[in-house]
Amino acid sequence: MIRKILFIAGLATLSLAAHAQDYVITKYGVKNGDSTKLNTKAIQAVIDRAAKKGGTVVIPKGTFLSGALFFKPKTKLRLESGAVLKGSDNIANYPLIPSRMEGRSQNYYAALVNAYKVPGFSITGPGTINGNGAKFWSYFWFYRDSMKRVGKEATNLEVHRPRLVFIWGSNNVKIKNVKLHNSGFWTTHLYQSNNVVIEDCDIRSPYKPVPAPSTDGVDIDVCKNVTVRNCYISVNDDGVCIKGGKGPTAHKLPENGIVENVLVEGCTFGESHAALTFGSESIHARNVVMRNCKINSTTPLFRFKMRPDTYQHFEQITVENVTGKAGVIFEIAPWKQFFDLGGSTEKPFGTVNDITIRNIKIECDQVAHIQGNPNDKVSGITFSNIEATAKKPGIKNVYEGVKLENVVINGQPYTLK
């Protein structure tokens, strides 16, 4: 009976494979060889064709310029060796649609690659998705500086820029062995998507000659069961960022929620604002593990941005087996950028508990800076087996319940005063 079931299952697999098809875009009307020609409509037509029976849209060797593309159920994306899907640097090629940005549901510009309710969606390489973001970055800095000159602040959303990849409401997603470069805004944004694996990817945006602002590597927003494995991440903002909502009533809104069961392992982090951030738009995160990683940065290994206008709860977080160089190993600090209670009488505070940092060998400016907002509740933080070479040998901490076990700084055992 078991053999019969296995045989039937095998036939079903063969049947699915038989119906799956590769749709190489150059075989369906997309011209190769002219990287200045906008191919959005032609590539979208291939995606629409693939959606009818199911199949993989294949970008062959060459550079193909496009605006926003919308993948549909039963479609996948593969970029072959030498393939470049290059984003248009004209925001008009990214329609303004219902979306999710900065912890709120709102209209925003589509990403270059969009997947909405596409179960089983995948992006595989070894080719490149290049956001071609230099024009967006330059205008961002110009606009921000012009606002400063008249005494005003500029928010991220005032300079219209596309993300590279946005995946919304799609479970069982895989992004593997692909280069994700030079995004205009966030690089990879996952929202309300569960069971996601991002592995063997090269995710980067520059600090020089023009810094690429707000190009987070991986944003995990109201998701469960996400693995980021064996990736290289170097971006001009947070490497892996935990999101989920912001504002005094964010915890009550159905579009917001917890980020749970996240594993970041075997990754190498270059420059970023922090390798792992519990972000400026995060209300609840639980069971997050970073392990077996390397870092070469001047900024935190991981940090909690504590918003005084948002109820936040970060719990069951473990960072272990990390080597390299960083600004600080662990930071808890207030985050007041664009503080806004929106007229609410709420008095939000943050809760941090059950945090473990262990088996860390690192060069740093300081081991830890642990001081949130006045009403935050912080407990259950353990440092274990830490070997640090630090410019500032102490640990700045204002909370009881921070425990040190075998912490050695500059060759000397360290205890909290």
ZAVOZA-809158 format. One record per residue: x, y, z of N, C-alpha, C in turn. Coordinates in steps of 0.1 Angstrom, whole numbers, padded with zeros to 4 digits, always signed. Each point is the difference from the previous one (the first is absolute). Layout:
<atoms>
XYZXYZXYZ;...
</atoms>
This chain:
<atoms>
+0008-0012+0000-0008+0012+0000+0009+0013+0000;+0010-0001+0008+0009+0012+0001+0007+0002-0014;+0004-0011-0006+0007+0001-0013-0010+0006-0010;-0013-0004+0000-0010+0006-0009-0002+0015+0002;+0000+0004+0013-0001+0014+0003+0012+0008-0005;+0012-0006+0002+0012+0007-0005+0000+0001-0015;-0005-0011-0007+0000+0000-0015-0010+0011-0005;-0012+0001+0007-0010+0010-0004+0006+0014+0002;+0007+0002+0012+0006+0013+0002+0010+0003-0010;+0008-0010-0004+0010+0002-0010-0006+0004-0014;-0011-0006-0003-0007+0003-0013-0005+0015+0001;-0005+0004+0012-0005+0013+0002+0011+0010-0002;+0012-0003+0006+0012+0009-0002+0004+0001-0014;+0000-0011-0007+0004+0000-0014-0010+0008-0008;-0013-0001+0003-0011+0007-0007+0002+0015+0002;+0003+0004+0013+0002+0014+0002+0013+0005-0007;+0010-0008-0001+0012+0004-0007-0002+0002-0015;-0009-0009-0004-0003+0000-0015-0007+0013-0004;-0009+0005+0010-0007+0012-0003+0008+0013+0002;+0010-0002+0009+0009+0012+0002+0008+0003-0012;+0002+0013-0003+0006+0004-0012+0009+0012+0003;+0011+0000-0007+0009+0012+0000-0005+0010-0011;-0001+0012+0004-0004+0011-0010+0012+0009-0001;+0009-0003-0009+0011+0009-0002-0004+0012-0008;+0002+0012+0007-0007+0012-0005+0004+0004-0015;+0012-0004-0004+0004+0004-0014-0007-0009-0010;-0007-0011+0004-0007-0008-0009-0015+0005-0001;-0003+0010+0007-0014+0005+0000+0000+0015-0002;+0008+0005-0008-0001+0014-0005+0008+0010+0007;+0008-0004+0010+0009+0009+0007+0013+0001-0007;+0004+0012-0004+0012+0002-0008+0013-0001+0009;+0010-0007-0005+0012-0001+0007+0011+0010-0006;+0009+0005+0008+0011+0008-0005-0001+0015+0001;-0012+0005+0004-0001+0014+0001-0005+0003+0015;+0010+0003+0008-0003+0002+0015-0006+0013+0003;-0003+0009-0011-0006+0013+0002-0015-0001-0003;-0004-0011-0006-0014-0001-0005-0009-0005+0012;-0011+0007+0003-0008-0004+0011-0009-0012-0004;+0001-0011+0007-0006-0013-0003-0012-0004+0009;-0005+0010+0008-0010-0004+0010-0012-0007-0006;-0006+0006-0010-0012-0007-0006+0003-0013-0005;+0011-0002-0007+0003-0012-0007+0003-0011+0011;+0008+0003+0010+0002-0010+0011-0012-0003+0008;-0009+0010+0002-0012-0003+0007-0009-0009-0008;+0000+0001-0013-0008-0009-0009+0005-0014+0002;+0013-0002+0001+0006-0013+0003-0005-0006+0013;+0000+0009+0010-0005-0005+0014-0015-0004-0001;-0008+0008-0007-0014-0003-0002-0002-0013-0007;+0008-0003-0010-0001-0012-0008+0004-0012+0009;+0011+0002+0008+0004-0011+0009-0010-0003+0010;-0008+0010+0005-0010-0002+0010-0012-0009-0004;-0002-0001-0013-0011-0008-0005+0001-0015+0003;+0012-0005-0002+0002-0014+0002+0010-0003+0011;+0007+0011+0004+0010-0002+0011+0014-0002-0007;+0010+0008+0006+0013-0002-0006+0010+0011+0006;+0012-0001-0005+0011+0009+0005+0004+0010-0011;-0001+0012+0004+0005+0011-0010+0015+0001+0002;+0007-0002-0012+0014-0001+0000+0006+0012-0006;+0009+0007+0007+0008+0011-0006+0013-0006-0004;+0003+0000-0013+0013-0006-0005+0011+0010+0001;+0012-0004-0004+0011+0009+0000-0003+0013-0008;+0004+0011+0006-0002+0013-0006-0006+0010+0011;-0002+0012-0004-0005+0010+0009-0014+0005-0005;-0010-0001+0008-0014+0003-0004-0006+0010+0009;-0003+0012-0005-0005+0011+0007-0015-0001+0002;-0005+0002+0012-0014-0001+0003-0005+0009+0011;-0012+0003+0000-0007+0006+0011-0006-0011+0008;-0011+0003+0008-0006-0010+0009-0006-0012-0007;+0003-0012+0005-0005-0012-0005-0008-0007+0011;-0011-0006-0004-0009-0006+0010-0002-0015-0003;+0006-0008+0009-0001-0015-0002-0013-0005+0006;-0005-0010-0006-0013-0005+0003+0000-0015+0005;-0010-0005+0005+0000-0014+0005+0005-0009-0011;+0007-0010+0004+0006-0011-0009+0012+0005-0007;+0005+0012+0002+0012+0005-0007+0012+0001+0010;+0012-0001-0006+0013+0001+0007+0009+0009-0009;+0011+0004+0006+0010+0008-0007+0014-0007+0001;+0007-0001-0012+0013-0005+0001+0009+0009-0009;+0012+0003+0005+0009+0009-0007+0013-0009-0003;+0003-0002-0012+0011-0009-0004+0013+0008+0002;+0011-0008-0001+0013+0006+0001+0002+0011-0010;+0004+0012+0005+0002+0011-0009-0012+0008-0003;-0012-0004+0006-0012+0007-0002-0001+0012+0010;-0005+0011-0005-0003+0012+0009-0014+0005-0003;-0008+0000+0010-0013+0007-0001+0003+0014+0007;+0000+0010-0009+0004+0013+0005-0012+0009+0001;-0001+0007+0012-0012+0008+0003+0001+0014-0007;-0011+0004-0005-0001+0014-0006+0003+0010+0011;+0007+0011-0003+0002+0010+0010-0010+0012-0001;-0011-0003-0006-0011+0010-0002-0012-0006+0009;-0004+0008+0010-0010-0005+0009-0014-0001-0007;-0001+0006-0011-0013-0002-0008-0002-0014-0005;+0011-0008+0000-0002-0014-0004-0003-0009+0012;-0003+0005+0011-0004-0007+0012-0014+0005+0005;-0011-0006-0003-0013+0006+0003-0002+0001+0015;-0008+0010+0004-0004+0003+0014-0012-0009+0003;+0002-0009+0009-0011-0010+0003-0001-0003+0015;-0011-0006+0005+0000-0004+0014+0012-0008+0003;+0006+0003+0012+0013-0006+0003+0002+0000+0015;+0012-0002+0004+0004+0000+0014+0014+0007+0001;+0001+0011+0007+0013+0006+0002+0001+0006+0014;+0012-0001+0005+0003+0006+0013-0010-0003+0011;-0004-0013+0000-0009-0005+0011-0014+0005-0001;-0004+0004-0012-0014+0004-0002-0005-0004-0014;-0013-0004+0000-0006-0003-0013-0004+0013-0007;+0005+0002-0012-0002+0012-0007+0003-0001-0015;-0004+0009-0008+0004+0000-0014+0015+0003-0001;+0007-0008-0008+0014+0003-0003+0003-0006-0013;+0012+0003-0005+0004-0004-0013+0004-0015+0000;-0004-0006-0010+0004-0015-0002+0015-0002+0000;+0004-0012+0004+0014-0003-0001+0003-0005-0014;+0013-0003-0003+0003-0005-0013-0006-0014-0002;+0002-0009+0010-0006-0013+0000-0010-0001+0011;-0013-0003-0004-0011+0000+0010-0007-0014-0001;-0003-0005+0012-0008-0013+0000-0010+0002+0011;-0013+0000-0004-0011+0002+0010-0009-0013-0001;+0000-0007+0011-0008-0012+0001+0005-0010-0011;+0013-0003+0000+0006-0009-0009+0006-0012+0008;-0008-0010+0005+0006-0010+0008+0010-0008-0008;+0011-0004+0007+0011-0007-0007+0008+0008-0009;+0000+0013+0001+0008+0009-0009+0015-0002+0003;+0008+0001-0011+0014-0001+0002+0007+0009-0009;+0012+0005+0004+0009+0007-0008+0014-0007+0001;+0005-0005-0011+0012-0007+0001+0010+0006-0010;+0013-0002+0003+0011+0005-0009+0006-0010-0008;+0013+0003-0004+0009+0009+0007+0001+0014-0006;-0010+0005-0007+0000+0013-0006-0002+0011+0010;-0003+0012-0005-0001+0012+0008-0013+0008-0002;-0005+0005+0011-0011+0010-0001+0007+0013+0005;+0001+0010-0009+0007+0012+0003-0010+0012+0000;-0001+0006+0012-0010+0011+0001+0004+0013-0007;+0013+0001-0004+0004+0012-0008-0004+0013+0008;+0003+0000+0013-0005+0010+0009+0007+0013+0001;+0011+0002-0008+0008+0012+0002-0007+0013-0001;-0009+0001-0010-0008+0012-0002-0009+0003+0012;-0006-0010+0005-0009+0001+0012+0008+0005+0012;+0012-0006+0002+0008+0003+0012+0005+0015-0001;+0004+0004-0012+0005+0014-0001-0011+0010+0003;-0012-0003-0005-0011+0010+0002-0004+0000+0015;+0001-0012+0006-0004-0001+0014+0009+0010+0008;+0014-0001-0002+0009+0009+0008-0002+0014-0004;-0003+0003-0012-0002+0014-0005-0012+0005+0008;-0011-0008+0000-0013+0005+0006+0002+0002+0015;+0006-0010+0006+0002+0001+0015+0008+0012+0003;+0011+0003-0007+0008+0011+0003-0007+0013-0003;-0009+0001-0010-0007+0012-0003-0010+0003+0011;-0006-0011+0006-0009+0002+0012+0007+0005+0012;+0012-0006+0002+0008+0005+0012+0003+0015-0001;+0002+0005-0012+0003+0014-0002-0011+0009+0004;-0012-0005+0000-0012+0008+0004-0005-0005+0013;+0008-0008+0008-0004-0004+0013-0010-0011+0001;-0001-0008-0010-0010-0011+0000+0007-0013-0001;-0007-0011+0004+0004-0014-0001-0006-0006-0013;+0007-0009-0006-0006-0007-0011-0002-0015+0004;-0012-0005-0002-0002-0014+0003+0004-0009-0012;+0001-0013+0002+0004-0009-0011-0011+0000-0011;-0012+0002+0004-0011-0002-0010-0002+0013-0009;+0007+0011+0003-0002+0012-0008+0008-0001-0013;+0010-0008+0000+0008-0002-0013-0004-0014-0005;-0008+0000-0011-0006-0012-0005+0010-0010-0006;+0001-0012+0006+0010-0009-0005-0006-0014+0001;+0004-0009-0009-0006-0014+0000+0009-0009+0008;-0006-0010+0007+0007-0011+0005+0005-0009-0011;+0008-0010+0004+0005-0009-0010-0010-0012-0001;-0003-0006+0011-0009-0012+0000-0010+0002+0012;-0013-0001-0003-0010+0000+0010-0009-0012-0002;-0001-0008+0011-0007-0012+0000-0011+0001+0011;-0013-0001-0003-0011+0003+0009-0010-0012+0000;-0003-0005+0011-0010-0010+0001+0003-0013-0007;+0013-0004-0001+0004-0011-0007+0008-0010+0009;-0005-0012+0001+0007-0010+0009+0009-0009-0008;+0009-0007+0007+0009-0009-0006+0008+0006-0012;+0007+0010+0003+0008+0008-0009+0015-0003+0001;+0007-0001-0011+0014-0002-0001+0007+0010-0008;+0010+0007+0005+0009+0009-0007+0014-0006+0001;+0006-0005-0010+0012-0008+0001+0010+0004-0011;+0013+0002+0004+0011+0001-0009-0002+0011-0010;-0005+0011+0004-0002+0012-0009+0007+0012+0006;+0004+0009-0009+0006+0012+0004-0011+0011+0001;-0001+0007+0011-0010+0010+0002+0007+0013+0003;+0002+0009-0011+0009+0011+0001-0007+0014-0002;+0005+0010+0006-0002+0014-0004-0015+0004+0000;-0007-0004+0010-0014+0003+0001-0002+0015+0002;-0011+0005-0005-0003+0014+0002-0004+0003+0015;-0007-0010+0006-0005+0001+0014+0003-0014+0006;-0009-0005+0009+0003-0013+0006+0003-0010-0011;+0009-0010+0004+0004-0010-0010-0010-0011-0001;-0003-0007+0011-0009-0011+0000-0010+0002+0011;-0013+0001-0003-0010+0003+0010-0010-0012+0000;-0001-0007+0011-0009-0011+0002-0011+0005+0009;-0013-0001-0004-0011+0005+0008-0011-0011+0000;-0004-0004+0012-0011-0010+0002+0003-0012-0008;+0012-0005+0000+0005-0011-0007+0007-0010+0009;-0004-0013+0000+0005-0009+0010+0008-0011-0008;+0009-0007+0007+0008-0011-0005+0008+0005-0012;+0009+0009+0002+0009+0007-0010+0014-0004+0003;+0007-0004-0011+0015-0002+0001+0007+0009-0010;+0010+0007+0005+0009+0008-0008+0014-0005+0002;+0006-0006-0010+0013-0006+0003+0009+0002-0012;+0013+0000+0003+0011+0001-0010-0002+0012-0009;-0005+0011+0006-0002+0012-0008+0011+0011+0003;+0002+0008-0010+0010+0012+0002-0009+0012+0000;-0001+0007+0011-0009+0011+0002+0008+0012+0003;+0001+0010-0009+0008+0012+0003-0004+0012-0007;+0004+0012+0007-0002+0013-0006+0011+0008+0006;+0004+0011-0007+0013+0007+0004-0001+0010+0010;+0011+0003+0007+0002+0012+0008+0007+0011-0008;+0008-0004-0011+0007+0009-0008-0001-0003-0014;+0001+0009-0010+0002+0015+0003-0013+0007+0005;-0011-0006-0004-0013+0006+0004-0006-0010+0010;-0002+0003+0013-0007-0010+0009-0014-0003-0005;-0004-0013+0002-0013-0005-0004-0009+0000+0012;-0008+0011+0002-0007+0001+0013-0012-0010+0001;-0001-0005+0012-0012-0009+0004-0001-0012-0009;+0011-0006-0003+0000-0012-0009+0002-0013+0008;-0008-0001+0011+0000-0012+0009+0001-0013-0009;+0008-0009+0006+0002-0012-0007-0012-0009-0001;-0005-0004+0012-0012-0009+0001-0009+0006+0011;-0012+0004-0004-0010+0005+0009-0011-0010+0002;-0001-0004+0013-0010-0011+0004-0011+0006+0007;-0012+0001-0006-0011+0008+0005-0012-0008+0001;-0004-0003+0013-0012-0009+0003+0001-0013-0007;+0011-0007+0003+0003-0013-0006+0004-0010+0010;-0002-0013-0003+0004-0011+0009+0008-0010-0008;+0010-0006+0007+0008-0011-0006+0008+0005-0012;+0009+0009+0002+0009+0005-0010+0014-0003+0003;+0007-0005-0010+0015-0004+0001+0008+0008-0010;+0010+0007+0005+0010+0007-0008+0013-0007+0002;+0005-0007-0010+0011-0009+0002+0011+0002-0011;+0012+0000+0005+0012+0000-0009+0000+0011-0010;-0005+0012+0004+0000+0012-0009+0011+0009+0004;+0004+0008-0010+0009+0012+0002-0009+0012+0000;+0000+0008+0010-0008+0012+0001+0008+0012+0004;+0000+0010-0009+0007+0013+0003-0008+0011-0007;-0007+0008+0008-0010+0010-0005+0001+0013+0009;-0005+0011-0006+0000+0012+0007-0012+0002+0009;-0003-0010+0008-0010+0001+0011+0001-0014+0007;-0011-0004+0005+0000-0013+0008+0002-0012-0009;+0008-0010+0005+0002-0012-0007-0012-0008-0001;-0004-0006+0012-0013-0007+0001-0008+0008+0010;-0012+0004-0003-0008+0009+0008-0013-0006+0003;-0004-0001+0013-0013-0005+0005-0009+0011+0001;-0012-0001-0008-0010+0011+0000-0013-0006+0005;-0011+0008-0002-0013-0005+0004-0010+0011+0003;+0004+0013+0000-0010+0010+0003+0006+0011+0009;-0006+0012-0001+0004+0011+0009-0011+0009+0003;+0001+0007+0012-0010+0009+0004-0007-0004+0013;-0007+0009+0007-0005-0004+0013-0011-0010+0000;-0007-0002-0012-0010-0010+0000+0003-0011-0010;+0013-0001-0004+0004-0010-0010-0002-0014+0005;+0001-0003+0013-0002-0014+0005-0015-0004-0001;-0009+0009-0003-0014-0003-0001-0005-0002-0014;+0008+0004-0010-0004+0000-0014+0002-0014-0006;-0009-0005-0008+0001-0014-0005+0011-0001-0011;+0004+0010-0006+0010-0001-0011+0014-0001+0006;+0001+0003+0014+0013-0001+0006+0001-0013+0008;+0012-0003+0006+0000-0012+0008+0014-0005+0003;+0001-0012+0006+0012-0006+0005+0009-0005-0012;+0013+0001+0002+0010-0007-0008+0005-0011+0009;+0000-0013-0005+0002-0011+0009+0008-0011-0007;+0009-0006+0007+0008-0012-0006+0008+0004-0012;+0010+0008+0003+0010+0005-0010+0013-0006+0003;+0007-0005-0010+0013-0005+0001+0009+0007-0010;+0011+0006+0005+0010+0006-0008+0013-0008+0002;+0005-0007-0009+0012-0009+0003+0009+0000-0012;+0013-0001+0004+0011-0002-0010+0002+0012-0010;-0005+0012+0005+0001+0012-0009+0012+0008+0003;+0005+0007-0010+0011+0010+0002-0006+0014-0003;+0003+0009+0010-0005+0013-0001+0011+0010-0002;+0000+0008-0010+0009+0011-0002-0006+0012+0007;+0003+0012-0006-0006+0012+0006-0015+0000+0000;-0006+0005+0010-0015+0002+0001-0002+0009+0012;-0013+0003+0003-0002+0008+0012-0001-0010+0012;-0002-0012-0002+0001-0011+0010-0003-0013-0008;+0007-0011+0004-0002-0012-0007-0015-0005+0002;-0005+0001+0013-0013-0004+0003-0007+0011+0009;-0011+0005-0005-0007+0011+0006-0014-0004+0003;-0005+0003+0012-0014-0001+0003-0004+0015-0001;-0008+0002-0010+0001+0013-0007-0009+0011+0005;+0001+0011-0007-0007+0012+0004-0015-0002-0003;-0004-0011-0007-0014-0004-0002-0002-0014+0005;+0000-0002+0012-0001-0014+0006-0008+0000+0013;-0010-0009+0001-0008+0000+0012+0002-0012+0008;+0003-0012-0006+0002-0012+0008+0009-0010-0008;+0010-0005+0006+0009-0010-0007+0003-0010+0011;-0001-0013-0005+0003-0011+0010+0007-0011-0008;+0009-0006+0008+0007-0012-0005+0008+0003-0013;+0010+0009+0002+0009+0004-0011+0014-0004+0003;+0006-0007-0009+0014-0006+0003+0009+0005-0011;+0012+0006+0004+0011+0002-0010+0011-0008+0005;+0006-0008-0009+0011-0009+0004+0010-0003-0011;+0012-0002+0004+0011-0005-0009+0002+0011-0012;+0000+0012+0004+0002+0011-0010+0013+0007+0002;+0004+0008-0010+0012+0008+0001-0004+0015-0004;+0007+0009+0007-0004+0014-0003+0013+0008-0001;+0000+0010-0009+0011+0009-0002-0006+0014-0002;-0003+0007+0011-0007+0012+0000+0004+0010+0011;-0004+0012-0001+0003+0010+0011-0013+0003+0008;-0011-0008-0003-0013+0003+0006-0004-0013+0008;-0011+0001+0007-0004-0011+0009-0001-0014-0007;+0003-0010+0008-0003-0014-0004-0015-0002+0000;-0007+0004+0011-0014+0001+0000-0005+0010+0010;-0012+0005-0003-0005+0011+0007-0016+0000+0001;-0005+0006+0011-0014+0002+0001-0002+0016+0000;-0008+0004-0010-0004+0014-0001-0013+0001+0008;+0000+0007+0011-0011+0001+0009-0008+0013-0003;-0012-0002-0006-0008+0012-0004-0009+0004+0012;+0001+0013+0004-0008+0004+0011-0015+0003-0004;-0003-0001-0013-0014+0001-0004-0006-0013-0004;+0006-0011+0003-0005-0014-0004+0002-0010+0011;-0010-0008+0003+0002-0011+0009+0008-0011-0007;+0011-0004+0007+0009-0010-0006+0003-0011+0010;+0001-0012-0006+0004-0011+0009+0010-0009-0008;+0012-0001+0005+0010-0009-0006+0004-0011+0010;-0001-0012-0004+0002-0011+0010+0006-0013-0007;+0007-0007+0008+0006-0013-0005+0008+0002-0012;+0010+0009+0002+0010+0003-0011+0014-0006+0004;+0006-0007-0009+0013-0005+0002+0010+0003-0011;+0011+0005+0003+0011+0003-0009+0012-0008+0005;+0005-0009-0009+0011-0008+0005+0010-0004-0011;+0012-0003+0004+0010-0005-0009+0003+0010-0012;+0004+0012+0004+0003+0011-0009+0014+0005+0002;+0007+0002-0011+0013+0005+0000+0002+0012-0009;+0010+0008+0002+0003+0012-0009+0002+0013+0007;-0005+0010-0006+0002+0014+0005-0013+0008-0001;-0003+0007+0010-0013+0008+0000+0002+0012+0009;-0010+0009-0001+0000+0012+0009-0003-0004+0014;-0012-0006+0003-0003-0006+0013-0006-0014-0003;+0001-0009+0010-0007-0013-0002-0015+0002+0001;-0005+0007+0010-0014+0001+0003-0003+0014+0004;-0011+0005-0006-0005+0013+0004-0015+0001+0002;-0004+0006+0011-0014+0004+0002+0000+0015+0002;-0007+0007-0009+0000+0014+0001-0013+0006-0005;-0004+0012+0004-0012+0006-0005+0001+0003-0015;-0011+0000-0006-0001+0003-0015-0011+0010-0001;+0003+0013-0002-0010+0010+0000-0002+0006-0014;+0006-0006-0010-0002+0006-0013-0015+0000-0004;-0005+0012-0004-0014+0001-0004-0009-0004+0010;+0003+0003+0013-0009-0003+0011-0014+0006-0002;-0010-0008+0002-0014+0005-0003-0010-0008+0007;-0006+0006+0010-0011-0006+0008-0013+0002-0007;-0001+0008-0010-0012+0001-0008-0012+0005+0008;+0003+0008+0010-0011+0005+0009-0005-0010+0010;+0006-0012+0001-0004-0010+0009+0004+0004+0014;-0007-0005+0010+0003+0002+0014+0008-0012+0006;+0002-0010-0009+0008-0012+0005+0014+0004+0004;+0006-0008+0009+0013+0002+0005+0008-0012-0003;+0004-0003-0012+0007-0012-0004+0013-0003+0007;+0003-0012+0002+0013-0004+0005+0004-0013-0006;+0013-0004+0002+0005-0012-0006+0003-0010+0011;+0000-0013-0004+0003-0011+0009+0010-0009-0007;+0012-0002+0007+0010-0008-0005+0003-0011+0010;+0000-0013-0004+0003-0010+0010+0005-0013-0007;+0008-0008+0007+0005-0013-0004+0009+0002-0013;+0011+0008+0002+0009+0002-0010+0014-0007+0003;+0005-0008-0009+0012-0007+0003+0011+0003-0011;+0011+0005+0005+0012+0003-0009+0011-0009+0004;+0005-0009-0008+0010-0010+0005+0009-0004-0012;+0012-0004+0005+0010-0005-0009+0004+0010-0011;+0004+0012+0005+0003+0011-0010+0015+0003+0002;+0006+0001-0011+0014+0004+0000+0002+0012-0010;+0002+0012+0005-0002+0011-0009+0009+0012+0004;+0004+0008-0010+0006+0013+0002-0011+0010+0000;-0001+0010+0009-0011+0009+0001+0004+0013+0006;-0008+0010-0001+0002+0013+0007-0004-0002+0015;-0012-0007+0002-0005-0003+0013-0008-0013+0000;+0000-0007+0010-0007-0013+0000-0015+0002+0000;-0006+0010+0008-0014+0002+0000-0004+0013+0005;-0011+0005-0005-0006+0013+0004-0015-0003+0002;-0004-0001+0013-0013-0005+0003-0008+0011+0008;-0007+0008-0007-0008+0011+0006-0011+0004-0009;-0012-0004+0003-0011+0004-0009-0007+0012+0005;-0013+0001-0002-0008+0012+0004-0003-0002+0015;-0004+0011+0007-0001-0001+0015-0011-0010+0005;-0010-0003-0008-0011-0009+0004+0002-0014-0005;+0011-0003-0008+0002-0013-0005+0003-0010+0011;-0004-0012-0001+0002-0011+0009+0010-0010-0006;+0011-0001+0006+0011-0008-0006+0005-0010+0011;+0000-0013-0003+0004-0010+0009+0005-0013-0007;+0007-0008+0007+0004-0013-0005+0010+0000-0012;+0010+0009+0001+0010+0000-0010+0013-0007+0005;+0005-0010-0008+0012-0007+0004+0010+0000-0010;+0012+0004+0004+0012+0000-0008+0009-0012+0005;+0003-0009-0009+0008-0012+0004+0011-0003-0010;+0012-0002+0005+0011-0004-0008+0003+0011-0011;+0002+0012+0005+0003+0011-0009+0015+0003+0001;+0007+0001-0012+0014+0004+0000+0001+0012-0009;+0002+0012+0005-0001+0012-0007+0013+0008+0002;+0004+0006-0012+0011+0010+0001-0007+0013-0003;-0001+0009+0010-0009+0012+0000+0008+0013+0002;-0003+0010-0008+0006+0013+0003-0005+0006+0013;-0013-0002+0003-0005+0004+0013-0003-0013+0008;+0007-0003+0010+0000-0013+0006-0013-0003+0008;-0008+0009+0004-0012-0002+0008-0012-0004-0008;-0011-0003+0008-0013-0002-0005-0009+0011+0005;-0007+0007-0008-0009+0010+0005-0013-0006+0002;-0006+0000+0012-0012-0007+0003-0007+0007+0012;-0013+0001-0001-0008+0007+0011-0010-0010+0006;+0000-0012-0004-0010-0009+0005+0005-0011+0009;-0008-0004+0009+0003-0012+0008-0004-0013-0008;+0006-0011+0003-0004-0012-0007+0008-0003-0012;+0011+0008-0002+0010-0003-0011+0011-0009+0006;+0001-0012-0005+0009-0010+0006+0012-0002-0009;+0012+0000+0006+0013-0003-0008+0006-0013+0005;+0003-0009-0010+0007-0013+0003+0012-0001-0009;+0012+0000+0006+0012-0001-0008+0001+0010-0011;-0001+0013+0004+0002+0011-0009+0014+0005+0002;+0008+0000-0011+0014+0005+0000+0001+0011-0010;+0004+0012+0006+0002+0012-0009+0015+0004+0001;+0006+0001-0011+0015+0003-0001+0008-0008+0009;-0003-0013+0000+0008-0010+0007-0003-0001+0015;-0010+0008+0005-0003+0000+0015-0015-0004+0002;-0002-0008+0010-0014-0004+0004-0007+0013+0003;-0013+0001-0004-0008+0012+0003-0012-0003+0007;-0003+0008+0011-0013-0001+0007-0006+0013+0000;-0014+0000+0001-0007+0013+0001+0002+0006+0013;+0001+0013+0000+0001+0007+0013-0013+0003+0005;
</atoms>
